[in-house]
Amino acid sequence: MYSIKAIFALVFVCLMIFEVHSAATSRGCSQPFEEYNSCGSACEENCSGVPQACILVCKQGCFCRHGYVRGSNGNCIQHSEC
């Protein structure tokens, strides 16, 4: 039979995994077609393309999902809607 310590350790690990997953998926990305990325591009693509002057550093925050670009109103849209 499992010891009490082993059961508590398993419950603790499960709770930690759940907490990390919850925090990563709900970091305030409330706009449609956005997702949180801890190391996204500092030069997000928009309807005009990628900005010319771009530094290659990680930026954390909400970014448009793959296949979407940032529209002039700030929402993520498909490039065909530009």
PDB file of N, CA, C and O in Angstrom:
ATOM      1  N   MET A   1       0.836  -1.181   0.000  1.00  0.00           N
ATOM      2  CA  MET A   1       0.000   0.000   0.000  1.00  0.00           C
ATOM      3  C   MET A   1       0.882   1.246   0.000  1.00  0.00           C
ATOM      4  O   MET A   1       1.992   1.244   0.532  1.00  0.00           O
ATOM      5  N   TYR A   2       0.369   2.291  -0.599  1.00  0.00           N
ATOM      6  CA  TYR A   2       1.138   3.532  -0.698  1.00  0.00           C
ATOM      7  C   TYR A   2       1.196   4.238   0.650  1.00  0.00           C
ATOM      8  O   TYR A   2       0.242   4.217   1.428  1.00  0.00           O
ATOM      9  N   SER A   3       2.329   4.854   0.901  1.00  0.00           N
ATOM     10  CA  SER A   3       2.449   5.607   2.143  1.00  0.00           C
ATOM     11  C   SER A   3       1.763   6.961   1.996  1.00  0.00           C
ATOM     12  O   SER A   3       1.554   7.449   0.886  1.00  0.00           O
ATOM     13  N   ILE A   4       1.426   7.538   3.100  1.00  0.00           N
ATOM     14  CA  ILE A   4       0.775   8.854   3.113  1.00  0.00           C
ATOM     15  C   ILE A   4       1.679   9.891   2.462  1.00  0.00           C
ATOM     16  O   ILE A   4       1.196  10.754   1.730  1.00  0.00           O
ATOM     17  N   LYS A   5       2.981   9.822   2.715  1.00  0.00           N
ATOM     18  CA  LYS A   5       3.924  10.789   2.137  1.00  0.00           C
ATOM     19  C   LYS A   5       3.921  10.702   0.615  1.00  0.00           C
ATOM     20  O   LYS A   5       3.947  11.727  -0.065  1.00  0.00           O
ATOM     21  N   ALA A   6       3.891   9.495   0.083  1.00  0.00           N
ATOM     22  CA  ALA A   6       3.890   9.323  -1.370  1.00  0.00           C
ATOM     23  C   ALA A   6       2.603   9.875  -1.981  1.00  0.00           C
ATOM     24  O   ALA A   6       2.637  10.493  -3.045  1.00  0.00           O
ATOM     25  N   ILE A   7       1.496   9.661  -1.328  1.00  0.00           N
ATOM     26  CA  ILE A   7       0.218  10.169  -1.830  1.00  0.00           C
ATOM     27  C   ILE A   7       0.212  11.692  -1.809  1.00  0.00           C
ATOM     28  O   ILE A   7      -0.200  12.323  -2.782  1.00  0.00           O
ATOM     29  N   PHE A   8       0.667  12.289  -0.703  1.00  0.00           N
ATOM     30  CA  PHE A   8       0.733  13.751  -0.628  1.00  0.00           C
ATOM     31  C   PHE A   8       1.690  14.320  -1.670  1.00  0.00           C
ATOM     32  O   PHE A   8       1.412  15.359  -2.268  1.00  0.00           O
ATOM     33  N   ALA A   9       2.808  13.647  -1.887  1.00  0.00           N
ATOM     34  CA  ALA A   9       3.768  14.112  -2.894  1.00  0.00           C
ATOM     35  C   ALA A   9       3.136  14.078  -4.283  1.00  0.00           C
ATOM     36  O   ALA A   9       3.308  15.014  -5.064  1.00  0.00           O
ATOM     37  N   LEU A  10       2.422  13.030  -4.591  1.00  0.00           N
ATOM     38  CA  LEU A  10       1.758  12.913  -5.892  1.00  0.00           C
ATOM     39  C   LEU A  10       0.691  13.999  -6.066  1.00  0.00           C
ATOM     40  O   LEU A  10       0.598  14.614  -7.129  1.00  0.00           O
ATOM     41  N   VAL A  11      -0.099  14.230  -5.042  1.00  0.00           N
ATOM     42  CA  VAL A  11      -1.121  15.281  -5.100  1.00  0.00           C
ATOM     43  C   VAL A  11      -0.461  16.644  -5.280  1.00  0.00           C
ATOM     44  O   VAL A  11      -0.933  17.461  -6.071  1.00  0.00           O
ATOM     45  N   PHE A  12       0.617  16.893  -4.558  1.00  0.00           N
ATOM     46  CA  PHE A  12       1.337  18.164  -4.664  1.00  0.00           C
ATOM     47  C   PHE A  12       1.863  18.375  -6.082  1.00  0.00           C
ATOM     48  O   PHE A  12       1.709  19.463  -6.638  1.00  0.00           O
ATOM     49  N   VAL A  13       2.474  17.367  -6.665  1.00  0.00           N
ATOM     50  CA  VAL A  13       3.005  17.470  -8.026  1.00  0.00           C
ATOM     51  C   VAL A  13       1.872  17.737  -9.017  1.00  0.00           C
ATOM     52  O   VAL A  13       2.018  18.572  -9.910  1.00  0.00           O
ATOM     53  N   CYS A  14       0.768  17.050  -8.870  1.00  0.00           N
ATOM     54  CA  CYS A  14      -0.374  17.268  -9.770  1.00  0.00           C
ATOM     55  C   CYS A  14      -0.902  18.692  -9.655  1.00  0.00           C
ATOM     56  O   CYS A  14      -1.223  19.315 -10.666  1.00  0.00           O
ATOM     57  N   LEU A  15      -0.993  19.209  -8.443  1.00  0.00           N
ATOM     58  CA  LEU A  15      -1.459  20.586  -8.254  1.00  0.00           C
ATOM     59  C   LEU A  15      -0.490  21.594  -8.857  1.00  0.00           C
ATOM     60  O   LEU A  15      -0.924  22.589  -9.437  1.00  0.00           O
ATOM     61  N   MET A  16       0.797  21.358  -8.733  1.00  0.00           N
ATOM     62  CA  MET A  16       1.796  22.263  -9.305  1.00  0.00           C
ATOM     63  C   MET A  16       1.711  22.266 -10.826  1.00  0.00           C
ATOM     64  O   MET A  16       1.783  23.328 -11.445  1.00  0.00           O
ATOM     65  N   ILE A  17       1.562  21.107 -11.431  1.00  0.00           N
ATOM     66  CA  ILE A  17       1.439  21.022 -12.888  1.00  0.00           C
ATOM     67  C   ILE A  17       0.186  21.761 -13.342  1.00  0.00           C
ATOM     68  O   ILE A  17       0.224  22.497 -14.328  1.00  0.00           O
ATOM     69  N   PHE A  18      -0.908  21.572 -12.639  1.00  0.00           N
ATOM     70  CA  PHE A  18      -2.153  22.265 -12.982  1.00  0.00           C
ATOM     71  C   PHE A  18      -1.983  23.777 -12.865  1.00  0.00           C
ATOM     72  O   PHE A  18      -2.443  24.513 -13.738  1.00  0.00           O
ATOM     73  N   GLU A  19      -1.334  24.253 -11.809  1.00  0.00           N
ATOM     74  CA  GLU A  19      -1.142  25.686 -11.592  1.00  0.00           C
ATOM     75  C   GLU A  19      -0.275  26.301 -12.685  1.00  0.00           C
ATOM     76  O   GLU A  19      -0.598  27.377 -13.188  1.00  0.00           O
ATOM     77  N   VAL A  20       0.813  25.644 -13.060  1.00  0.00           N
ATOM     78  CA  VAL A  20       1.690  26.152 -14.114  1.00  0.00           C
ATOM     79  C   VAL A  20       0.937  26.208 -15.437  1.00  0.00           C
ATOM     80  O   VAL A  20       1.042  27.190 -16.172  1.00  0.00           O
ATOM     81  N   HIS A  21       0.185  25.168 -15.740  1.00  0.00           N
ATOM     82  CA  HIS A  21      -0.586  25.138 -16.985  1.00  0.00           C
ATOM     83  C   HIS A  21      -1.641  26.245 -16.993  1.00  0.00           C
ATOM     84  O   HIS A  21      -1.825  26.907 -18.014  1.00  0.00           O
ATOM     85  N   SER A  22      -2.331  26.455 -15.880  1.00  0.00           N
ATOM     86  CA  SER A  22      -3.360  27.497 -15.798  1.00  0.00           C
ATOM     87  C   SER A  22      -2.762  28.875 -15.992  1.00  0.00           C
ATOM     88  O   SER A  22      -3.323  29.701 -16.712  1.00  0.00           O
ATOM     89  N   ALA A  23      -1.633  29.129 -15.358  1.00  0.00           N
ATOM     90  CA  ALA A  23      -0.997  30.442 -15.471  1.00  0.00           C
ATOM     91  C   ALA A  23      -0.543  30.701 -16.895  1.00  0.00           C
ATOM     92  O   ALA A  23      -0.664  31.821 -17.392  1.00  0.00           O
ATOM     93  N   ALA A  24      -0.023  29.680 -17.554  1.00  0.00           N
ATOM     94  CA  ALA A  24       0.489  29.858 -18.915  1.00  0.00           C
ATOM     95  C   ALA A  24      -0.631  30.085 -19.921  1.00  0.00           C
ATOM     96  O   ALA A  24      -0.431  30.774 -20.922  1.00  0.00           O
ATOM     97  N   THR A  25      -1.792  29.522 -19.672  1.00  0.00           N
ATOM     98  CA  THR A  25      -2.869  29.661 -20.649  1.00  0.00           C
ATOM     99  C   THR A  25      -3.781  30.844 -20.374  1.00  0.00           C
ATOM    100  O   THR A  25      -4.623  31.174 -21.209  1.00  0.00           O
ATOM    101  N   SER A  26      -3.635  31.478 -19.242  1.00  0.00           N
ATOM    102  CA  SER A  26      -4.535  32.597 -18.939  1.00  0.00           C
ATOM    103  C   SER A  26      -3.752  33.832 -18.519  1.00  0.00           C
ATOM    104  O   SER A  26      -4.019  34.394 -17.457  1.00  0.00           O
ATOM    105  N   ARG A  27      -2.828  34.248 -19.298  1.00  0.00           N
ATOM    106  CA  ARG A  27      -2.005  35.407 -18.969  1.00  0.00           C
ATOM    107  C   ARG A  27      -2.595  36.697 -19.517  1.00  0.00           C
ATOM    108  O   ARG A  27      -1.849  37.608 -19.874  1.00  0.00           O
ATOM    109  N   GLY A  28      -3.886  36.792 -19.590  1.00  0.00           N
ATOM    110  CA  GLY A  28      -4.514  38.032 -20.008  1.00  0.00           C
ATOM    111  C   GLY A  28      -4.688  38.192 -21.506  1.00  0.00           C
ATOM    112  O   GLY A  28      -4.956  39.300 -21.971  1.00  0.00           O
ATOM    113  N   CYS A  29      -4.548  37.141 -22.263  1.00  0.00           N
ATOM    114  CA  CYS A  29      -4.758  37.219 -23.712  1.00  0.00           C
ATOM    115  C   CYS A  29      -6.251  37.057 -23.967  1.00  0.00           C
ATOM    116  O   CYS A  29      -6.760  35.945 -24.105  1.00  0.00           O
ATOM    117  N   SER A  30      -6.933  38.181 -24.026  1.00  0.00           N
ATOM    118  CA  SER A  30      -8.389  38.133 -24.133  1.00  0.00           C
ATOM    119  C   SER A  30      -8.891  38.339 -25.551  1.00  0.00           C
ATOM    120  O   SER A  30     -10.071  38.113 -25.823  1.00  0.00           O
ATOM    121  N   GLN A  31      -8.027  38.762 -26.458  1.00  0.00           N
ATOM    122  CA  GLN A  31      -8.446  39.008 -27.836  1.00  0.00           C
ATOM    123  C   GLN A  31      -8.530  37.687 -28.607  1.00  0.00           C
ATOM    124  O   GLN A  31      -7.769  36.760 -28.331  1.00  0.00           O
ATOM    125  N   PRO A  32      -9.446  37.600 -29.568  1.00  0.00           N
ATOM    126  CA  PRO A  32      -9.535  36.382 -30.384  1.00  0.00           C
ATOM    127  C   PRO A  32      -8.242  36.135 -31.161  1.00  0.00           C
ATOM    128  O   PRO A  32      -7.599  37.078 -31.622  1.00  0.00           O
ATOM    129  N   PHE A  33      -7.875  34.889 -31.302  1.00  0.00           N
ATOM    130  CA  PHE A  33      -6.720  34.434 -32.076  1.00  0.00           C
ATOM    131  C   PHE A  33      -5.388  34.894 -31.483  1.00  0.00           C
ATOM    132  O   PHE A  33      -4.390  34.969 -32.200  1.00  0.00           O
ATOM    133  N   GLU A  34      -5.360  35.201 -30.193  1.00  0.00           N
ATOM    134  CA  GLU A  34      -4.119  35.537 -29.498  1.00  0.00           C
ATOM    135  C   GLU A  34      -3.726  34.391 -28.589  1.00  0.00           C
ATOM    136  O   GLU A  34      -4.572  33.616 -28.143  1.00  0.00           O
ATOM    137  N   GLU A  35      -2.423  34.289 -28.318  1.00  0.00           N
ATOM    138  CA  GLU A  35      -1.926  33.321 -27.359  1.00  0.00           C
ATOM    139  C   GLU A  35      -0.709  33.902 -26.657  1.00  0.00           C
ATOM    140  O   GLU A  35       0.013  34.726 -27.218  1.00  0.00           O
ATOM    141  N   TYR A  36      -0.492  33.460 -25.421  1.00  0.00           N
ATOM    142  CA  TYR A  36       0.644  33.938 -24.639  1.00  0.00           C
ATOM    143  C   TYR A  36       1.910  33.221 -25.091  1.00  0.00           C
ATOM    144  O   TYR A  36       1.897  32.021 -25.366  1.00  0.00           O
ATOM    145  N   ASN A  37       2.997  33.971 -25.163  1.00  0.00           N
ATOM    146  CA  ASN A  37       4.297  33.399 -25.500  1.00  0.00           C
ATOM    147  C   ASN A  37       5.332  34.060 -24.601  1.00  0.00           C
ATOM    148  O   ASN A  37       5.406  35.288 -24.541  1.00  0.00           O
ATOM    149  N   SER A  38       6.126  33.264 -23.905  1.00  0.00           N
ATOM    150  CA  SER A  38       7.141  33.820 -23.010  1.00  0.00           C
ATOM    151  C   SER A  38       8.365  34.298 -23.771  1.00  0.00           C
ATOM    152  O   SER A  38       9.197  35.012 -23.212  1.00  0.00           O
ATOM    153  N   CYS A  39       8.489  33.918 -25.036  1.00  0.00           N
ATOM    154  CA  CYS A  39       9.632  34.357 -25.850  1.00  0.00           C
ATOM    155  C   CYS A  39       9.170  34.580 -27.285  1.00  0.00           C
ATOM    156  O   CYS A  39       9.561  33.853 -28.198  1.00  0.00           O
ATOM    157  N   GLY A  40       8.342  35.586 -27.467  1.00  0.00           N
ATOM    158  CA  GLY A  40       7.847  35.922 -28.794  1.00  0.00           C
ATOM    159  C   GLY A  40       8.731  36.957 -29.467  1.00  0.00           C
ATOM    160  O   GLY A  40       9.663  37.482 -28.859  1.00  0.00           O
ATOM    161  N   SER A  41       8.438  37.240 -30.708  1.00  0.00           N
ATOM    162  CA  SER A  41       9.212  38.211 -31.484  1.00  0.00           C
ATOM    163  C   SER A  41       8.900  39.631 -31.030  1.00  0.00           C
ATOM    164  O   SER A  41       7.751  39.964 -30.738  1.00  0.00           O
ATOM    165  N   ALA A  42       9.928  40.456 -30.976  1.00  0.00           N
ATOM    166  CA  ALA A  42       9.735  41.875 -30.665  1.00  0.00           C
ATOM    167  C   ALA A  42       9.145  42.601 -31.869  1.00  0.00           C
ATOM    168  O   ALA A  42       8.724  43.752 -31.753  1.00  0.00           O
ATOM    169  N   CYS A  43       9.112  41.940 -33.017  1.00  0.00           N
ATOM    170  CA  CYS A  43       8.622  42.544 -34.266  1.00  0.00           C
ATOM    171  C   CYS A  43       7.471  41.716 -34.818  1.00  0.00           C
ATOM    172  O   CYS A  43       7.638  40.950 -35.767  1.00  0.00           O
ATOM    173  N   GLU A  44       6.317  41.878 -34.217  1.00  0.00           N
ATOM    174  CA  GLU A  44       5.157  41.103 -34.647  1.00  0.00           C
ATOM    175  C   GLU A  44       4.694  41.559 -36.029  1.00  0.00           C
ATOM    176  O   GLU A  44       4.661  42.753 -36.329  1.00  0.00           O
ATOM    177  N   GLU A  45       4.341  40.587 -36.854  1.00  0.00           N
ATOM    178  CA  GLU A  45       3.888  40.906 -38.213  1.00  0.00           C
ATOM    179  C   GLU A  45       2.522  41.581 -38.165  1.00  0.00           C
ATOM    180  O   GLU A  45       1.657  41.215 -37.369  1.00  0.00           O
ATOM    181  N   ASN A  46       2.346  42.578 -39.039  1.00  0.00           N
ATOM    182  CA  ASN A  46       1.057  43.257 -39.152  1.00  0.00           C
ATOM    183  C   ASN A  46       0.661  43.296 -40.623  1.00  0.00           C
ATOM    184  O   ASN A  46       1.303  42.642 -41.445  1.00  0.00           O
ATOM    185  N   CYS A  47      -0.369  44.039 -40.971  1.00  0.00           N
ATOM    186  CA  CYS A  47      -0.842  44.090 -42.357  1.00  0.00           C
ATOM    187  C   CYS A  47       0.197  44.668 -43.310  1.00  0.00           C
ATOM    188  O   CYS A  47       0.149  44.403 -44.512  1.00  0.00           O
ATOM    189  N   SER A  48       1.123  45.444 -42.794  1.00  0.00           N
ATOM    190  CA  SER A  48       2.186  46.017 -43.630  1.00  0.00           C
ATOM    191  C   SER A  48       3.391  45.092 -43.742  1.00  0.00           C
ATOM    192  O   SER A  48       4.346  45.413 -44.449  1.00  0.00           O
ATOM    193  N   GLY A  49       3.365  43.965 -43.066  1.00  0.00           N
ATOM    194  CA  GLY A  49       4.497  43.045 -43.037  1.00  0.00           C
ATOM    195  C   GLY A  49       5.239  43.172 -41.721  1.00  0.00           C
ATOM    196  O   GLY A  49       4.706  43.704 -40.747  1.00  0.00           O
ATOM    197  N   VAL A  50       6.463  42.685 -41.692  1.00  0.00           N
ATOM    198  CA  VAL A  50       7.297  42.783 -40.496  1.00  0.00           C
ATOM    199  C   VAL A  50       8.014  44.125 -40.531  1.00  0.00           C
ATOM    200  O   VAL A  50       8.544  44.502 -41.576  1.00  0.00           O
ATOM    201  N   PRO A  51       8.048  44.864 -39.412  1.00  0.00           N
ATOM    202  CA  PRO A  51       8.752  46.151 -39.407  1.00  0.00           C
ATOM    203  C   PRO A  51      10.205  46.008 -39.846  1.00  0.00           C
ATOM    204  O   PRO A  51      10.858  45.018 -39.516  1.00  0.00           O
ATOM    205  N   GLN A  52      10.713  46.986 -40.586  1.00  0.00           N
ATOM    206  CA  GLN A  52      12.081  46.940 -41.111  1.00  0.00           C
ATOM    207  C   GLN A  52      13.119  46.929 -39.992  1.00  0.00           C
ATOM    208  O   GLN A  52      13.998  46.067 -39.975  1.00  0.00           O
ATOM    209  N   ALA A  53      13.029  47.863 -39.068  1.00  0.00           N
ATOM    210  CA  ALA A  53      13.986  47.940 -37.965  1.00  0.00           C
ATOM    211  C   ALA A  53      13.519  47.008 -36.859  1.00  0.00           C
ATOM    212  O   ALA A  53      12.601  47.330 -36.105  1.00  0.00           O
ATOM    213  N   CYS A  54      14.159  45.854 -36.770  1.00  0.00           N
ATOM    214  CA  CYS A  54      13.721  44.841 -35.821  1.00  0.00           C
ATOM    215  C   CYS A  54      14.919  44.285 -35.073  1.00  0.00           C
ATOM    216  O   CYS A  54      15.924  43.919 -35.683  1.00  0.00           O
ATOM    217  N   ILE A  55      14.815  44.219 -33.746  1.00  0.00           N
ATOM    218  CA  ILE A  55      15.881  43.613 -32.956  1.00  0.00           C
ATOM    219  C   ILE A  55      15.472  42.184 -32.612  1.00  0.00           C
ATOM    220  O   ILE A  55      14.298  41.899 -32.379  1.00  0.00           O
ATOM    221  N   LEU A  56      16.437  41.313 -32.583  1.00  0.00           N
ATOM    222  CA  LEU A  56      16.166  39.900 -32.331  1.00  0.00           C
ATOM    223  C   LEU A  56      16.279  39.601 -30.842  1.00  0.00           C
ATOM    224  O   LEU A  56      17.298  39.089 -30.380  1.00  0.00           O
ATOM    225  N   VAL A  57      15.244  39.919 -30.104  1.00  0.00           N
ATOM    226  CA  VAL A  57      15.184  39.621 -28.678  1.00  0.00           C
ATOM    227  C   VAL A  57      13.837  38.985 -28.365  1.00  0.00           C
ATOM    228  O   VAL A  57      12.865  39.157 -29.100  1.00  0.00           O
ATOM    229  N   CYS A  58      13.802  38.251 -27.263  1.00  0.00           N
ATOM    230  CA  CYS A  58      12.542  37.667 -26.807  1.00  0.00           C
ATOM    231  C   CYS A  58      11.708  38.733 -26.120  1.00  0.00           C
ATOM    232  O   CYS A  58      12.227  39.595 -25.411  1.00  0.00           O
ATOM    233  N   LYS A  59      10.428  38.656 -26.343  1.00  0.00           N
ATOM    234  CA  LYS A  59       9.478  39.549 -25.684  1.00  0.00           C
ATOM    235  C   LYS A  59       8.320  38.685 -25.210  1.00  0.00           C
ATOM    236  O   LYS A  59       7.753  37.925 -25.995  1.00  0.00           O
ATOM    237  N   GLN A  60       7.966  38.793 -23.946  1.00  0.00           N
ATOM    238  CA  GLN A  60       6.834  38.002 -23.462  1.00  0.00           C
ATOM    239  C   GLN A  60       5.554  38.804 -23.570  1.00  0.00           C
ATOM    240  O   GLN A  60       5.548  40.025 -23.412  1.00  0.00           O
ATOM    241  N   GLY A  61       4.476  38.100 -23.841  1.00  0.00           N
ATOM    242  CA  GLY A  61       3.188  38.767 -23.952  1.00  0.00           C
ATOM    243  C   GLY A  61       2.235  38.005 -24.846  1.00  0.00           C
ATOM    244  O   GLY A  61       2.433  36.823 -25.125  1.00  0.00           O
ATOM    245  N   CYS A  62       1.203  38.691 -25.291  1.00  0.00           N
ATOM    246  CA  CYS A  62       0.182  38.097 -26.153  1.00  0.00           C
ATOM    247  C   CYS A  62       0.521  38.376 -27.612  1.00  0.00           C
ATOM    248  O   CYS A  62       0.794  39.515 -27.991  1.00  0.00           O
ATOM    249  N   PHE A  63       0.500  37.338 -28.413  1.00  0.00           N
ATOM    250  CA  PHE A  63       0.855  37.434 -29.826  1.00  0.00           C
ATOM    251  C   PHE A  63      -0.228  36.762 -30.655  1.00  0.00           C
ATOM    252  O   PHE A  63      -0.962  35.902 -30.168  1.00  0.00           O
ATOM    253  N   CYS A  64      -0.313  37.166 -31.910  1.00  0.00           N
ATOM    254  CA  CYS A  64      -1.262  36.528 -32.820  1.00  0.00           C
ATOM    255  C   CYS A  64      -0.840  35.081 -33.057  1.00  0.00           C
ATOM    256  O   CYS A  64       0.349  34.783 -33.174  1.00  0.00           O
ATOM    257  N   ARG A  65      -1.812  34.199 -33.125  1.00  0.00           N
ATOM    258  CA  ARG A  65      -1.537  32.791 -33.417  1.00  0.00           C
ATOM    259  C   ARG A  65      -0.974  32.657 -34.820  1.00  0.00           C
ATOM    260  O   ARG A  65      -1.072  33.576 -35.633  1.00  0.00           O
ATOM    261  N   HIS A  66      -0.387  31.506 -35.094  1.00  0.00           N
ATOM    262  CA  HIS A  66       0.184  31.222 -36.408  1.00  0.00           C
ATOM    263  C   HIS A  66      -0.903  31.377 -37.472  1.00  0.00           C
ATOM    264  O   HIS A  66      -2.009  30.858 -37.324  1.00  0.00           O
ATOM    265  N   GLY A  67      -0.577  32.092 -38.539  1.00  0.00           N
ATOM    266  CA  GLY A  67      -1.527  32.311 -39.621  1.00  0.00           C
ATOM    267  C   GLY A  67      -2.298  33.616 -39.501  1.00  0.00           C
ATOM    268  O   GLY A  67      -3.086  33.956 -40.383  1.00  0.00           O
ATOM    269  N   TYR A  68      -2.075  34.353 -38.413  1.00  0.00           N
ATOM    270  CA  TYR A  68      -2.766  35.622 -38.190  1.00  0.00           C
ATOM    271  C   TYR A  68      -1.748  36.747 -38.051  1.00  0.00           C
ATOM    272  O   TYR A  68      -0.599  36.513 -37.677  1.00  0.00           O
ATOM    273  N   VAL A  69      -2.177  37.967 -38.354  1.00  0.00           N
ATOM    274  CA  VAL A  69      -1.328  39.158 -38.218  1.00  0.00           C
ATOM    275  C   VAL A  69      -2.102  40.203 -37.416  1.00  0.00           C
ATOM    276  O   VAL A  69      -3.321  40.115 -37.267  1.00  0.00           O
ATOM    277  N   ARG A  70      -1.376  41.183 -36.907  1.00  0.00           N
ATOM    278  CA  ARG A  70      -2.008  42.242 -36.116  1.00  0.00           C
ATOM    279  C   ARG A  70      -2.637  43.267 -37.053  1.00  0.00           C
ATOM    280  O   ARG A  70      -1.933  43.894 -37.845  1.00  0.00           O
ATOM    281  N   GLY A  71      -3.947  43.443 -36.972  1.00  0.00           N
ATOM    282  CA  GLY A  71      -4.666  44.401 -37.811  1.00  0.00           C
ATOM    283  C   GLY A  71      -4.513  45.820 -37.287  1.00  0.00           C
ATOM    284  O   GLY A  71      -3.979  46.030 -36.198  1.00  0.00           O
ATOM    285  N   SER A  72      -4.974  46.784 -38.053  1.00  0.00           N
ATOM    286  CA  SER A  72      -4.840  48.194 -37.676  1.00  0.00           C
ATOM    287  C   SER A  72      -5.626  48.533 -36.409  1.00  0.00           C
ATOM    288  O   SER A  72      -5.313  49.508 -35.727  1.00  0.00           O
ATOM    289  N   ASN A  73      -6.647  47.729 -36.093  1.00  0.00           N
ATOM    290  CA  ASN A  73      -7.426  47.958 -34.876  1.00  0.00           C
ATOM    291  C   ASN A  73      -6.836  47.245 -33.661  1.00  0.00           C
ATOM    292  O   ASN A  73      -7.393  47.325 -32.566  1.00  0.00           O
ATOM    293  N   GLY A  74      -5.713  46.548 -33.847  1.00  0.00           N
ATOM    294  CA  GLY A  74      -5.051  45.854 -32.741  1.00  0.00           C
ATOM    295  C   GLY A  74      -5.460  44.412 -32.567  1.00  0.00           C
ATOM    296  O   GLY A  74      -4.864  43.699 -31.759  1.00  0.00           O
ATOM    297  N   ASN A  75      -6.462  43.960 -33.304  1.00  0.00           N
ATOM    298  CA  ASN A  75      -6.904  42.568 -33.223  1.00  0.00           C
ATOM    299  C   ASN A  75      -6.122  41.702 -34.198  1.00  0.00           C
ATOM    300  O   ASN A  75      -5.567  42.201 -35.178  1.00  0.00           O
ATOM    301  N   CYS A  76      -6.080  40.402 -33.926  1.00  0.00           N
ATOM    302  CA  CYS A  76      -5.424  39.456 -34.823  1.00  0.00           C
ATOM    303  C   CYS A  76      -6.417  39.043 -35.910  1.00  0.00           C
ATOM    304  O   CYS A  76      -7.537  38.618 -35.624  1.00  0.00           O
ATOM    305  N   ILE A  77      -5.983  39.178 -37.148  1.00  0.00           N
ATOM    306  CA  ILE A  77      -6.829  38.834 -38.293  1.00  0.00           C
ATOM    307  C   ILE A  77      -6.013  38.013 -39.282  1.00  0.00           C
ATOM    308  O   ILE A  77      -4.783  38.010 -39.226  1.00  0.00           O
ATOM    309  N   GLN A  78      -6.689  37.323 -40.180  1.00  0.00           N
ATOM    310  CA  GLN A  78      -5.976  36.616 -41.240  1.00  0.00           C
ATOM    311  C   GLN A  78      -5.421  37.648 -42.209  1.00  0.00           C
ATOM    312  O   GLN A  78      -6.035  38.691 -42.435  1.00  0.00           O
ATOM    313  N   HIS A  79      -4.254  37.354 -42.785  1.00  0.00           N
ATOM    314  CA  HIS A  79      -3.595  38.312 -43.676  1.00  0.00           C
ATOM    315  C   HIS A  79      -4.499  38.689 -44.849  1.00  0.00           C
ATOM    316  O   HIS A  79      -4.428  39.809 -45.355  1.00  0.00           O
ATOM    317  N   SER A  80      -5.337  37.769 -45.276  1.00  0.00           N
ATOM    318  CA  SER A  80      -6.243  38.045 -46.404  1.00  0.00           C
ATOM    319  C   SER A  80      -7.295  39.104 -46.058  1.00  0.00           C
ATOM    320  O   SER A  80      -7.931  39.654 -46.957  1.00  0.00           O
ATOM    321  N   GLU A  81      -7.482  39.393 -44.771  1.00  0.00           N
ATOM    322  CA  GLU A  81      -8.457  40.399 -44.343  1.00  0.00           C
ATOM    323  C   GLU A  81      -7.853  41.798 -44.240  1.00  0.00           C
ATOM    324  O   GLU A  81      -8.561  42.749 -43.911  1.00  0.00           O
ATOM    325  N   CYS A  82      -6.559  41.938 -44.515  1.00  0.00           N
ATOM    326  CA  CYS A  82      -5.894  43.247 -44.402  1.00  0.00           C
ATOM    327  C   CYS A  82      -6.429  44.228 -45.432  1.00  0.00           C
ATOM    328  O   CYS A  82      -5.984  45.375 -45.482  1.00  0.00           O
TER     329      CYS A  82
END
